[in-house]
């Protein structure tokens, strides 16, 4: 199978982690993130010469601080934003793998797909900074989706969210309780997410992770996932 290209992966990223609303103005896609974080709030464009001021005005009208997401290769736009005082934050890579190479049925009572999320999952996410606004992002995602609760040492140990868009299963919000890390919980979540998504007809597993997250990237590399594309944000100092 041919690995999904960057357009397919970005479409899956947005389809499985959607903004509250989006509109197009002056060549920009403007997103109302409703407090759900950078990914659902950033403006994007395929036009290197698009008027930055138009996007800034539109985002301020939504009571959002101007924020831009740049895909790999948008160097001209990056330079123009740099000249306006924006700085690069959270450079991120998107990994993917054929789902059959990752999928593994979880050991008994170690991982459960559920929807809606259980209160204990929301608690694990909250400890990792994934609060109500991001839970609403999950809730408004359409199509096949599941929350995943992992267990280790006879207790809840981690949570994640997985949703499918056009054959690509995207994993989001992977969080492992600090006291139970380095026990294989994250690996079990990824393999279990792939197993669930394969049963839903997905062909690929994918996820986004910041470049500097060494422990997570070591796991994804060990699972045989590959980096297909990158993106970053541009924002001004507060």
Beta strands, then each sheet from edge to edge (+ up, - down):
strand 1: 21-25
strand 2: 28-32
strand 3: 68-71
strand 4: 87-98
strand 5: 111-114
strand 6: 145-152
strand 7: 155-165
strand 8: 168-176
strand 9: 204-210
strand 10: 226-235
sheet 1: 1+ 2-
sheet 2: 3+ 10- 4+ 9- 8- 7+ 6- 5+
end
